[in-house]
Amino acid sequence: MPETDPAKTTARETKASATPVSATEQVDFNSGVAAFDAKHFSRAMQLLSPFAEQGLADAQYRVAIMYQNGLGIARNGAQAVHWMRQAAEQGHALAQHGLGFSYFQGEGVGADPVQAVHWFRLAAEQGLLGSASTLAMMYAEGNGVECDRTEAERWARIAGVTLPI
């Protein structure tokens, strides 16, 4: 089976799979991820921003998280949504969940439960249980969708949660 870890792949076939191509770029990207994971956010922003600009979804997602939470940079909801959307549109499941959350909470963008459902569904279809759980609640409450107990129970089963009676 082909390698699918974006930090380890070197092919640049599409924007969704755009990855660092030179050894130096690969080291910089890996260093940016390591800095992010170690909570050295200023350094992570410095290293990951160029990769976000180049279209690397994982870098875009991490840059969005830093803007969303003011990590290593001033908090900026609009920039967070911009980068989250860039990654989400490439199929990045965590970014899809994050964008759904932004629309659900009205964080960095106007609250839009219909858009929240759209992005949560895409993430849930990729296996994110938190998105499935949120969809279950939204269907049960009729938030962004028509109230549908059957659909709510379906998403609750997928998420492994129990809906309130």
C-alpha positions in Angstrom: 0.0 0.0 0.0 1.4 3.5 -0.9 2.6 5.8 1.9 -0.1 8.2 2.9 1.5 10.2 5.7 1.8 13.7 4.3 4.9 14.3 6.4 6.6 11.4 4.7 5.3 11.6 1.1 7.3 13.4 -1.5 5.0 13.4 -4.6 3.3 16.6 -5.6 0.4 15.5 -7.6 -2.4 17.8 -6.5 -3.0 20.6 -4.1 -4.5 18.0 -1.7 -1.3 15.9 -1.8 1.1 18.8 -2.1 4.1 18.1 0.1 7.6 19.4 0.6 9.7 18.2 -2.4 13.3 18.9 -1.4 15.1 17.4 1.5 15.4 20.9 3.0 11.7 21.5 2.7 10.9 18.1 4.2 13.1 19.0 7.2 11.5 22.4 7.6 8.0 20.9 7.4 8.9 18.2 9.9 10.5 20.8 12.2 7.3 22.9 12.0 5.2 19.9 13.0 7.5 19.1 15.8 7.5 22.7 17.0 3.7 22.7 16.9 3.5 19.4 18.8 6.0 20.7 21.4 3.9 23.9 21.8 6.6 26.2 20.3 4.0 28.0 18.3 5.9 31.1 17.2 8.5 28.8 15.6 5.8 26.5 14.2 4.0 29.4 12.6 7.3 30.6 11.0 8.0 27.2 9.6 4.5 26.1 8.6 3.2 29.3 7.0 5.1 28.9 3.8 3.7 25.3 3.4 0.2 26.6 4.1 0.7 29.2 1.4 1.8 26.4 -1.0 -1.4 24.5 -0.3 -0.3 21.7 2.1 -3.5 20.9 4.0 -1.9 19.7 7.2 0.1 23.0 7.4 -3.1 25.0 6.7 -4.9 23.2 9.4 -2.2 23.8 12.0 -1.9 27.5 11.0 -5.7 27.7 11.4 -5.5 26.3 14.9 -2.8 28.8 15.9 -4.8 31.7 14.6 -8.0 30.3 16.2 -6.4 30.1 19.6 -3.8 32.9 19.5 -0.9 30.5 19.7 2.3 32.1 18.7 0.4 34.9 16.9 -2.4 37.2 17.7 -5.8 35.5 17.7 -7.6 36.1 14.4 -10.9 34.4 13.7 -11.1 35.4 10.1 -7.6 34.0 9.4 -8.4 30.9 11.3 -11.5 30.3 9.2 -9.6 31.1 6.0 -6.9 28.5 6.6 -9.4 26.0 8.1 -11.5 26.3 4.9 -8.4 25.9 2.7 -7.6 22.6 4.4 -11.2 21.4 4.7 -11.8 21.9 1.0 -8.9 19.5 0.3 -10.6 16.8 2.4 -8.7 17.3 5.7 -11.1 15.7 8.2 -10.0 17.6 11.3 -10.2 20.9 9.3 -13.7 19.9 8.2 -14.7 19.3 11.8 -13.0 22.6 12.8 -14.8 24.5 10.1 -18.1 22.9 11.2 -17.4 24.0 14.7 -16.7 27.6 13.5 -20.0 27.7 11.8 -21.8 26.0 14.7 -20.4 28.5 17.3 -20.2 31.5 15.0 -16.5 31.8 15.7 -14.6 33.8 13.1 -17.6 33.6 10.8 -21.3 34.2 11.2 -23.1 31.3 12.8 -24.7 29.1 10.1 -26.0 25.7 11.4 -26.7 24.6 7.8 -23.0 25.0 6.9 -22.0 23.4 10.2 -24.0 20.3 9.3 -22.3 20.2 5.9 -18.8 20.3 7.3 -19.6 18.0 10.3 -21.1 15.4 7.8 -17.9 15.5 5.7 -15.7 14.9 8.7 -18.0 12.2 10.2 -18.0 10.4 6.9 -14.2 10.2 7.3 -14.6 8.6 10.7 -14.5 11.5 13.1 -16.7 10.4 16.0 -17.0 13.9 17.5 -18.5 15.1 14.2 -20.9 12.2 14.2 -21.9 12.9 17.8 -22.5 16.6 17.0 -24.6 15.6 13.9 -26.7 13.3 16.1 -27.4 16.2 18.5 -28.2 18.6 15.6 -30.6 16.1 14.0 -32.2 15.5 17.4 -32.7 19.2 18.0 -33.5 20.2 14.4 -30.5 22.6 14.4 -29.5 23.3 10.8 -31.5 20.4 9.6 -35.1 19.2 9.9 -35.6 17.4 13.2 -35.2 13.7 12.4 -35.0 11.2 15.2 -34.1 8.3 12.9 -31.1 10.2 11.4 -30.1 11.4 14.9 -30.0 7.8 16.1 -28.1 6.7 13.1 -25.3 9.3 13.8 -25.4 8.5 17.5 -24.8 4.8 16.8 -21.9 5.7 14.5 -20.5 7.9 17.3 -21.1 5.4 20.0 -23.3 7.8 22.1 -26.8 7.6 23.5 -29.3 10.3 22.7 -31.3 11.7 25.6 -34.9 10.4 25.5 
